[in-house]
């Protein structure tokens, strides 16, 4: 373990809009810093290799009134099935950790899911589970200081990492390799299994559903995530013994729906207990294993569209939404059978002028393609990416 003193976790209301007993943030408060950069500028730096995506923050896209209405409608339409999926993954989590899990959400998509899992354990089983949120960055790994904090306070065998959904499985792979690295450096081994609400990529064994439907918390940015930004790993601001950083957008409080979202889902817990029990029994009987079908689909799409970079192919409703909200989108592929579940994606694509292409055999509801370059010569007459020498 580190010989340096460990930083203190952050809690609401000083940081974030979630109640202090619902989550502790293993993050450094960077709220006072100007870290946002224009989307195209960030994309150019990321794709050129000049910067990691976590060195800066996107300027958060402000949804229109029409889009906000779509979000509200999505919460009402999907609340019951999300509550059911929360129940299923929580029951599996409790069994996997002897009814004593320490929930550790991967910021930021995992945070509302971790809170919902904690509420299920509390309402259904009377358990008061510890819940933390920490940072994981593709290409950097898990926050090592946060892992040291967890190892200093809990039996590592109790730790269970939580995320919102899988796309192609990059985070599941990043998690496993980061934990191997930490075991080698610090001599502490955390379990590498990952619990997610939705696993459309077939990348994990502990999930609430494998359907690729809209999780409304993917629709918005900080205003459905406790008013907290995505995490930042920038060595200009993060010392070696700091937690990774994030910002608290307290000024966005009038638009905050974070707790409304949690309440809308947890209000259905009592009604779905029978359905949850049935699904858990089926899950255990089937013992589903990862098949990584999502990764295979991404590789195929990357090749077919001439992108040849799987990092620019973002599969699933949640990832496609992120592309449209935070990145420079090139086009959106949609399974025509899933149009009802991707109404917000279609609206965002229309508002941003992004072409939508229907693909009947798509294994996801939709896939977002990030623009591979930034000038008009980037796309040839055949509609594929052109890579200039």
C-alpha positions in Angstrom: 0.0 0.0 0.0 1.0 3.6 -0.5 3.1 5.3 2.1 1.5 8.6 1.2 -1.7 9.7 2.9 -4.8 8.9 0.9 -7.2 11.7 -0.1 -10.6 12.0 1.4 -13.6 11.0 -0.8 -16.0 13.8 -1.8 -19.7 13.8 -0.9 -22.8 15.8 -1.7 -24.0 18.4 -1.3 -20.5 19.9 -1.4 -19.8 17.8 -4.5 -22.6 16.5 -6.6 -26.3 16.6 -6.1 -26.7 13.0 -4.8 -27.4 12.5 -1.1 -24.2 11.8 0.9 -25.3 8.3 1.9 -25.9 7.3 -1.7 -22.4 7.7 -3.1 -18.9 8.7 -2.1 -16.9 10.1 -5.0 -13.2 8.9 -5.2 -12.4 12.0 -7.2 -10.5 15.3 -6.9 -12.7 18.4 -7.2 -11.6 20.4 -10.3 -14.7 22.6 -10.4 -12.6 25.8 -10.3 -10.7 24.9 -13.5 -11.6 25.7 -17.1 -11.1 22.3 -18.7 -13.7 22.4 -21.4 -12.5 22.5 -25.1 -14.5 22.8 -28.3 -15.7 19.4 -29.6 -13.8 19.5 -32.9 -10.6 20.6 -31.2 -10.8 17.7 -28.7 -11.6 15.2 -31.5 -8.6 16.3 -33.5 -6.3 16.0 -30.5 -7.7 12.5 -29.6 -7.5 11.1 -33.1 -4.0 12.4 -33.7 -2.7 10.9 -30.5 -1.8 14.3 -29.2 -4.0 13.9 -26.2 -6.1 11.3 -24.3 -9.8 12.0 -24.3 -9.7 12.4 -20.5 -7.3 15.3 -20.5 -10.0 17.8 -21.2 -13.8 17.9 -21.0 -16.4 18.4 -23.8 -18.5 21.5 -23.7 -21.8 19.9 -22.7 -24.4 19.9 -25.4 -27.6 21.7 -24.2 -30.6 19.6 -25.3 -33.5 21.3 -26.9 -36.9 21.5 -25.2 -38.1 18.8 -27.7 -35.2 16.5 -26.7 -35.9 17.1 -23.0 -39.5 16.0 -23.6 -38.2 12.8 -25.3 -36.1 12.1 -22.2 -39.1 12.5 -19.9 -41.2 10.2 -22.2 -38.3 7.6 -22.2 -38.2 7.5 -18.4 -42.0 6.8 -18.3 -41.8 4.2 -21.0 -38.8 2.3 -19.7 -38.9 2.7 -15.9 -40.5 -0.7 -15.2 -38.0 -2.7 -17.3 -35.1 -0.7 -15.9 -36.3 -1.4 -12.4 -36.5 -5.1 -13.3 -33.0 -5.1 -14.7 -31.7 -3.3 -11.6 -33.3 -6.0 -9.5 -31.8 -8.8 -11.5 -28.2 -7.5 -11.5 -28.4 -6.6 -7.8 -29.6 -10.1 -6.9 -26.7 -11.5 -8.9 -24.3 -9.1 -7.2 -25.4 -10.0 -3.7 -25.0 -13.7 -4.4 -21.6 -13.1 -5.9 -20.3 -11.3 -2.9 -22.0 -13.2 0.0 -24.6 -10.4 0.5 -21.7 -8.0 1.4 -20.7 -6.3 -1.8 -19.0 -2.9 -1.8 -20.4 -1.3 -4.9 -17.8 0.7 -6.9 -19.3 2.4 -9.9 -17.2 3.4 -12.8 -17.8 7.1 -13.3 -19.9 8.5 -14.7 -22.4 6.1 -16.4 -22.1 3.6 -13.6 -22.9 6.1 -10.8 -26.7 6.2 -11.1 -26.8 2.4 -11.7 -24.8 1.9 -8.5 -27.2 4.1 -6.6 -30.2 2.2 -7.9 -28.5 -1.2 -7.0 -27.9 0.2 -3.5 -31.5 1.2 -3.2 -32.7 -2.2 -4.3 -30.5 -3.9 -1.7 -31.8 -1.5 0.9 -35.5 -1.7 0.1 -35.7 -5.4 -0.7 -33.1 -6.9 1.7 -32.6 -4.2 4.4 -28.9 -3.9 3.5 -26.9 -0.7 3.7 -24.2 -1.2 1.1 -21.2 1.0 0.8 -21.1 2.7 -2.6 -18.2 4.6 -4.2 -17.6 6.0 -7.7 -14.1 6.0 -9.2 -12.5 6.8 -12.5 -11.4 4.5 -15.3 -9.9 5.9 -18.4 -9.3 4.0 -21.6 -5.6 3.8 -22.3 -4.8 4.8 -18.7 -6.7 2.3 -16.6 -8.3 2.5 -13.2 -7.4 5.2 -10.8 -4.6 3.6 -8.7 -5.1 6.0 -5.8 -8.8 5.1 -5.6 -7.9 1.4 -5.6 -5.5 2.0 -2.7 -8.3 3.7 -0.8 -10.6 0.8 -1.3 -7.9 -1.7 -0.4 -7.1 0.2 2.8 -10.8 0.2 4.0 -12.3 -3.1 2.7 -11.6 -6.7 2.1 -10.7 -6.6 -1.6 -12.9 -9.7 -2.2 -16.0 -7.6 -1.4 -15.4 -5.1 -4.1 -17.7 -5.2 -7.1 -17.3 -2.9 -10.0 -20.5 -1.5 -11.6 -21.1 0.2 -15.0 -24.1 1.3 -16.9 -23.8 -0.9 -20.0 -21.4 -2.6 -22.3 -20.8 -1.5 -25.9 -18.0 -3.4 -27.5 -16.4 -4.4 -24.2 -13.5 -2.0 -24.1 -14.1 -1.1 -20.5 -14.4 -4.7 -19.4 -11.0 -5.4 -20.9 -9.5 -2.2 -19.5 -10.8 -3.2 -16.0 -9.2 -6.6 -16.1 -5.8 -5.5 -17.3 -5.8 -2.6 -14.8 -6.5 -4.9 -11.9 -3.7 -7.3 -13.0 -1.4 -4.3 -13.1 -2.5 -3.2 -9.6 -2.0 -6.7 -8.2 1.6 -6.7 -9.6 2.4 -3.2 -8.2 0.6 -3.3 -4.9 0.1 -6.9 -4.1 -3.7 -6.5 -3.7 -6.0 -8.5 -6.0 -9.5 -7.2 -6.6 -12.1 -9.4 -8.4 -12.3 -8.5 -12.1 -16.0 -9.4 -12.7 -18.1 -6.4 -13.8 -21.8 -5.9 -13.1 -23.7 -3.9 -15.7 -27.4 -3.0 -16.1 -27.3 -3.8 -19.8 -24.9 -6.1 -21.7 -25.9 -5.8 -25.4 -22.2 -6.5 -26.3 -22.3 -9.9 -24.5 -19.1 -8.9 -22.7 -19.9 -9.9 -19.1 -21.8 -12.6 -17.1 -23.4 -10.3 -14.4 -26.0 -8.2 -16.1 -29.7 -7.1 -15.8 -30.5 -7.5 -19.4 -28.8 -8.1 -22.8 -31.5 -6.1 -24.7 -30.2 -2.9 -26.3 -32.8 -0.4 -25.2 -32.6 3.1 -24.0 -31.4 3.7 -20.5 -32.6 7.3 -19.9 -29.5 8.2 -17.9 -27.6 7.9 -21.1 -29.8 10.7 -22.7 -28.3 13.6 -20.8 -24.9 14.5 -19.4 -24.2 15.9 -15.9 -27.9 16.8 -15.3 -28.7 13.1 -14.8 -25.4 12.2 -13.2 -25.4 14.2 -10.0 -24.2 17.4 -11.8 -20.8 15.8 -12.1 -18.6 15.9 -15.3 -17.0 12.9 -16.8 -13.7 12.2 -15.2 -10.4 13.9 -16.0 -6.9 12.5 -16.0 -4.5 15.4 -16.8 -1.1 15.4 -15.1 -1.1 19.2 -15.1 -3.8 19.0 -12.5 -3.6 15.5 -11.0 -0.6 14.6 -8.9 0.6 11.0 -8.6 -1.2 10.5 -5.3 -4.4 12.3 -6.1 -7.6 10.8 -7.2 -8.5 11.4 -10.9 -10.6 14.6 -11.2 -14.0 15.8 -12.1 -16.1 19.0 -12.0 -19.3 19.7 -10.1 -21.6 21.9 -12.2 -23.5 23.5 -9.4 -24.7 26.2 -11.7 -26.8 23.6 -13.6 -28.9 22.8 -10.6 -32.1 24.3 -12.1 -31.9 21.6 -14.9 -30.9 18.7 -12.6 -33.0 15.6 -12.9 -30.6 13.2 -11.3 -32.6 12.4 -8.2 -35.9 12.5 -10.2 -34.5 9.7 -12.4 -33.5 7.6 -9.4 -36.9 8.0 -7.8 -38.8 7.2 -11.0 -37.0 3.9 -11.3 -36.9 2.8 -7.6 -40.7 3.6 -7.2 -41.3 0.4 -9.2 -39.2 -1.9 -7.1 -42.1 -3.3 -5.1 -44.0 -4.2 -8.3 -41.2 -6.1 -10.1 -40.0 -8.4 -7.4 -41.8 -11.5 -8.8 -40.5 -10.7 -12.4 -37.0 -10.3 -11.0 -37.1 -13.6 -9.1 -38.1 -15.4 -12.4 -35.4 -13.7 -14.4 -32.7 -14.4 -11.8 -33.7 -18.1 -11.8 -33.5 -18.2 -15.6 -30.1 -16.4 -15.5 -28.6 -18.9 -13.1 -29.9 -21.9 -15.0 -28.5 -20.5 -18.3 -25.2 -19.4 -16.7 -24.5 -17.0 -19.6 -20.9 -16.5 -20.5 -19.3 -13.6 -22.5 -19.2 -14.3 -26.2 -17.9 -10.8 -27.3 -20.3 -10.7 -30.2 -20.4 -6.9 -29.9 -16.6 -6.7 -30.5 -16.9 -8.9 -33.6 -19.7 -6.6 -34.9 -17.6 -3.5 -34.3 -14.6 -5.0 -36.1 -16.8 -5.8 -39.1 -18.4 -2.3 -39.2 -15.0 -0.7 -38.9 -13.8 -2.6 -41.9 -17.0 -2.2 -44.0 -17.0 1.6 -43.6 -13.3 2.0 -44.2 -12.7 3.4 -40.7 -10.2 0.8 -39.6 -10.3 2.0 -36.0 -12.6 0.3 -33.6 -12.4 3.2 -31.2 -14.4 5.3 -33.6 -17.3 2.8 -33.7 -19.6 3.2 -30.8 -22.3 0.5 -30.6 -25.5 0.5 -28.7 -28.1 3.1 -27.7 -26.0 4.5 -24.8 -22.8 4.8 -26.8 -24.5 6.3 -29.9 -26.1 8.9 -27.7 -22.7 9.8 -26.3 -21.3 10.2 -29.8 -24.1 12.7 -30.7 -23.8 14.6 -27.4 -20.0 14.8 -27.0 -18.1 13.8 -30.1 -17.9 14.7 -33.8 -20.4 12.2 -35.3 -20.1 11.0 -38.9 -23.2 8.9 -39.3 -25.6 6.8 -37.3 -26.6 3.2 -38.2 -30.1 2.1 -37.0 -31.8 -1.2 -36.8 -35.2 -0.4 -38.4 -36.9 -2.8 -35.9 -35.7 -0.6 -33.0 -36.8 2.9 -34.1 -39.2 3.3 -31.2 -36.3 2.9 -28.7 -34.0 5.3 -30.5 -36.3 8.3 -31.1 -34.0 10.5 -29.1 -31.0 9.4 -31.3 -33.0 10.2 -34.5 -33.9 13.6 -33.1 -30.3 14.4 -32.1 -29.0 13.2 -35.5 -31.5 15.5 -37.3 -30.6 18.4 -35.1 -26.9 17.9 -35.7 -27.2 17.2 -39.4 -25.9 13.6 -39.1 -26.9 11.1 -41.8 -28.9 8.1 -40.5 -28.6 4.7 -42.3 -30.9 1.8 -41.7 -29.1 -1.6 -41.4 -31.5 -4.5 -41.1 -29.1 -7.1 -39.6 -27.5 -4.8 -37.1 -26.9 -6.7 -33.8 -27.5 -3.4 -31.8 -30.4 -1.0 -31.9 -28.0 1.6 -33.3 -24.4 2.3 -33.8 -22.7 5.7 -33.8 -19.7 6.3 -36.0 -17.3 9.1 -35.0 -16.0 11.2 -37.9 -12.5 9.8 -38.8 -11.2 13.1 -40.1 -12.3 16.7 -40.3 -12.1 17.9 -43.9 -14.4 17.1 -46.8 -11.8 14.8 -48.4 -12.2 12.5 -45.5 -15.2 10.7 -47.2 -15.0 9.4 -50.7 -17.7 9.0 -53.3 -18.5 5.5 -52.0 -19.4 6.9 -48.6 -16.4 5.3 -46.9 -13.6 7.0 -45.0 -10.6 8.1 -47.0 -7.2 7.9 -45.3 -4.8 10.3 -47.0 -1.1 9.4 -47.0 
